[in-house]
Amino acid sequence: MYINYDLGVGIRAMVEADLNTVTQIERECFTDSWPKEAFAQGLVYNENHILYLHDTAQIIGYLIGMGIIDEFHIYNLAIRSPFQRMGFGSYLLSAIIEMHGNKYTRYLLEVRVGNFKAINFYRKFHFQNVYVRKNYYNNPTEDAQIMEMDINAQAG
Ligand SMILES: CC(C)(COP(=O)(O)OP(=O)(O)OC[C@H]1O[C@@H](n2cnc3c(N)ncnc32)[C@H](O)[C@@H]1OP(=O)(O)O)[C@@H](O)C(=O)NCCC(=O)NCCS
């Protein structure tokens, strides 16, 4: 069970009843937000985690990804803006990595090249720049930085 009493948060699996709130946080955090249907499909195909406040059950973030053989792809990670820069994103990502144990050796993701706070965030987790995918994002059009983290580097 993933509850952090110091931070006052817990992690649980995303369920259908969460989709409206998750879609709303997504819209607050991204200009090219995923529609509700994408999250709904993801309930079937992806690994979906909710971060919630332990005392009120309020959802404050989520992480969505998919394991492919020995790699875990992070598709989406967001913390509701009033709760950003308080250590919640770090807790969520580190708890998921810990939860996976030795299942995956590499973590991969795409991030807008201009999303400096997210790039800073991932660097803290020893993610390295791998390559740039041109014009990957819409609204506005922007390149994606592909980042990768070797789990052994993270542990060190
Ligand atoms: C990126 C995101 C998930 C980080 O979560 P968070 O809970 O705010 O991050 P944390 O408080 O755990 O911060 C950890 C580190 O990330 C970096 N960071 C976080 N916010 C930052 C900011 N506004 N500016 C610069 N660096 C930042 C810092 O290195 C920070 O460590 P520090 O506070 O010791 O300096 C969150 O800002 C977010 O949801 N952003 C909008 C959605 C998004 O861009 N998601 C990523 C898409 S790939």
The ligand as an SDF file (V2000), in Angstrom:
LIG
                    3D

 48 50  0  0  0  0  0  0  0  0999 V2000
    6.4030   18.4250  -13.8650 C   0  0  0  0  0  0  0  0  0  0  0  0
    5.5750   18.1280  -12.6090 C   0  0  0  0  0  0  0  0  0  0  0  0
    4.9250   16.7520  -12.7070 C   0  0  0  0  0  0  0  0  0  0  0  0
    6.5330   18.1390  -11.3960 C   0  0  0  0  0  0  0  0  0  0  0  0
    5.8120   17.7930  -10.2220 O   0  0  0  0  0  0  0  0  0  0  0  0
    5.9860   18.6220   -8.8850 P   0  0  0  0  0  0  0  0  0  0  0  0
    5.2310   17.9460   -7.8140 O   0  0  0  0  0  0  0  0  0  0  0  0
    5.6400   20.0340   -9.1650 O   0  0  0  0  0  0  0  0  0  0  0  0
    7.5690   18.5010   -8.6600 O   0  0  0  0  0  0  0  0  0  0  0  0
    8.3710   18.3850   -7.2880 P   0  0  0  0  0  0  0  0  0  0  0  0
    7.8450   19.3400   -6.2750 O   0  0  0  0  0  0  0  0  0  0  0  0
    8.4510   16.9590   -6.8980 O   0  0  0  0  0  0  0  0  0  0  0  0
    9.7970   18.9430   -7.7640 O   0  0  0  0  0  0  0  0  0  0  0  0
   10.9160   18.1180   -7.9840 C   0  0  0  0  0  0  0  0  0  0  0  0
   11.9310   18.8810   -8.8260 C   0  0  0  0  0  0  0  0  0  0  0  0
   11.4150   19.1700  -10.1270 O   0  0  0  0  0  0  0  0  0  0  0  0
   11.9400   20.4290  -10.5830 C   0  0  0  0  0  0  0  0  0  0  0  0
   10.8470   21.4130  -10.6740 N   0  0  0  0  0  0  0  0  0  0  0  0
    9.5810   21.2550  -10.2920 C   0  0  0  0  0  0  0  0  0  0  0  0
    8.8670   22.3700  -10.5360 N   0  0  0  0  0  0  0  0  0  0  0  0
    9.7180   23.2520  -11.0740 C   0  0  0  0  0  0  0  0  0  0  0  0
    9.6010   24.5940  -11.5290 C   0  0  0  0  0  0  0  0  0  0  0  0
    8.4180   25.2610  -11.4730 N   0  0  0  0  0  0  0  0  0  0  0  0
   10.6890   25.2200  -12.0300 N   0  0  0  0  0  0  0  0  0  0  0  0
   11.8870   24.5750  -12.0990 C   0  0  0  0  0  0  0  0  0  0  0  0
   12.0680   23.2920  -11.6660 N   0  0  0  0  0  0  0  0  0  0  0  0
   10.9960   22.6380  -11.1730 C   0  0  0  0  0  0  0  0  0  0  0  0
   12.9260   20.8690   -9.5110 C   0  0  0  0  0  0  0  0  0  0  0  0
   14.1930   20.2830   -9.8330 O   0  0  0  0  0  0  0  0  0  0  0  0
   12.3460   20.2160   -8.2730 C   0  0  0  0  0  0  0  0  0  0  0  0
   13.2510   20.0370   -7.2350 O   0  0  0  0  0  0  0  0  0  0  0  0
   13.4850   21.2430   -6.1620 P   0  0  0  0  0  0  0  0  0  0  0  0
   12.1300   21.7140   -5.7300 O   0  0  0  0  0  0  0  0  0  0  0  0
   14.2560   20.5530   -5.0660 O   0  0  0  0  0  0  0  0  0  0  0  0
   14.2640   22.2940   -6.8850 O   0  0  0  0  0  0  0  0  0  0  0  0
    4.5020   19.2460  -12.3710 C   0  0  0  0  0  0  0  0  0  0  0  0
    5.1220   20.5030  -12.3750 O   0  0  0  0  0  0  0  0  0  0  0  0
    3.3770   19.2260  -13.4090 C   0  0  0  0  0  0  0  0  0  0  0  0
    2.4050   18.5290  -13.2530 O   0  0  0  0  0  0  0  0  0  0  0  0
    3.5080   20.0650  -14.4550 N   0  0  0  0  0  0  0  0  0  0  0  0
    2.4600   20.1970  -15.4760 C   0  0  0  0  0  0  0  0  0  0  0  0
    2.3100   18.9310  -16.2970 C   0  0  0  0  0  0  0  0  0  0  0  0
    3.6150   18.5110  -16.9410 C   0  0  0  0  0  0  0  0  0  0  0  0
    4.3430   19.3070  -17.5360 O   0  0  0  0  0  0  0  0  0  0  0  0
    3.9060   17.2060  -16.8270 N   0  0  0  0  0  0  0  0  0  0  0  0
    5.0800   16.5840  -17.4180 C   0  0  0  0  0  0  0  0  0  0  0  0
    4.7770   16.2420  -18.8240 C   0  0  0  0  0  0  0  0  0  0  0  0
    5.9930   15.2130  -19.5510 S   0  0  0  0  0  0  0  0  0  0  0  0
  1  2  1  0
  2  3  1  0
  2  4  1  0
  2 36  1  0
  4  5  1  0
  5  6  1  0
  6  7  2  0
  6  8  1  0
  6  9  1  0
  9 10  1  0
 10 11  2  0
 10 12  1  0
 10 13  1  0
 13 14  1  0
 14 15  1  0
 15 16  1  0
 15 30  1  0
 16 17  1  0
 17 18  1  0
 17 28  1  0
 18 19  1  0
 18 27  1  0
 19 20  2  0
 20 21  1  0
 21 22  1  0
 21 27  2  0
 22 23  1  0
 22 24  2  0
 24 25  1  0
 25 26  2  0
 26 27  1  0
 28 29  1  0
 28 30  1  0
 30 31  1  0
 31 32  1  0
 32 33  2  0
 32 34  1  0
 32 35  1  0
 36 37  1  0
 36 38  1  0
 38 39  2  0
 38 40  1  0
 40 41  1  0
 41 42  1  0
 42 43  1  0
 43 44  2  0
 43 45  1  0
 45 46  1  0
 46 47  1  0
 47 48  1  0
M  END
$$$$
